[in-house]
Amino acid sequence: MTRVNTAIAKLTKSFPEITGIRKDTNDSIHLGNAGEGGLINNHYAAEYYSGYINEILDFKLESMGFYPEFIDAGTLIAYRI
């Protein structure tokens, strides 16, 4: 299993309220609805207009060697560090 696939499996298990987490390119992850309404512990996973990314999601991604970045108002991608 590749590093990206392992990270996707962990993210899907850790954040069941974020749907549609999938491989984006060879080394990045599309974080499903995290950028447009996905929740973590009843708080938004991310919010484009304020630049907010939930610290739990941010920490989890960093611990797996990824960092999140908005592409647009509804698209959050995690890139390898």
Buried (B, 14 or more C-beta within 10 A) or exposed (E): EEEBEEBBEBBBEEBEEBEEBEBBEEEBBBBBBBBBBBBBEEEBBBBBEEEEBBEBBBEBBEEBEBEBEBEEEEBBBBBBE
